[in-house]
Amino acid sequence: MQRQRFGADGWVAIERHGFVAELIMDRPKAMNAVSTAMADSLAQACAELAADRSVRAVVLSSTHERAFCVGADLKERNSFSDADLMRQRPHTRAAYTGVLELPMPTIAAVHGFALGGGFELALACDLIVADGTALVGLPEVSVGVIPGGGGTQLLPRRVGAARAAELVFTARRVPAPEAVELGLVDQLAADGQDRAEALELAARIARNSPVGLRAAKRAMRLGHGLDLRAGLEVEDGAWRSVAFSGDRAEGVAAFNEKRDPEWPGE
């Protein structure tokens, strides 16, 4: 299957599986450490996916057998001046925001190390599937910084404020079984099967209306943290955006005709 590669080094690629797109991190010599170039490639690939109306779900995966992503490229940063670090910041933010703001459902397929910025990439997805080798965590305070790829905001939303504080303040690494128990990971796969299970889950999601999927994600993301009344207004706006769509008409017709829908995607 042909891969579309991004960036001069080709460290990020997109592979199509029908209505599912796989966003692949492929910087094996550095365990997918996020350098400036890697960040730019991720941002470019996400922009491509966000504009593609044919994509109904995305799986974020890694080609490295022992790592999803080990976070920031500290070897690169070791050579930075303060000015260099500030110049890099918009590049890394664009990468993490690119994943977070993908309009369709996203699933991270995690194995091995998913630490710091690597785990933040997974947290930016809607769902996380991990195998038994996964080791996740946000250890940034142990090297004098803080999670800066969304971790301080996404982790409390996933596991609650106190649990997130414990994990961030201790900088501890969490093995897969405990990660599932704590809600850091949503689904535990057999070793080596995280990608396969994530793709299978994405395929199940992709059978549904692309208009409905995007609207449902938008309603949940925008409504989270609002009071109930405000959240219901967000939901109503999302409902209105799909109520008169071609997908809604096709879904009702297919149900009544007892057949699989052929979504127009509009």
Secondary structure, 3 states (H helix, E strand, C coil): CCEEEECCCCCEEEEEECCEEEEEECCHHHCCCECHHHHHHHHHHHHHHHCCCCCCEEEEEECCCCEEECCECHHHHCCCCHHHHHHHHHHHHHHHHHHHCCCCCEEEEECCEEECHHHHHHHCCCEEEEECCCEEECCHHHHCCCCCCCHHHHHHHHHCHHHHHHHHHHCCCEEHHHHHHHCCCCEEECCCCHHHHHHHHHHHHHCCCHHHHHHHHHHHHHHCCCCHHHHHHHHHHHHHHHHCCHHHHHHHHHHHCCCCCCCCCC
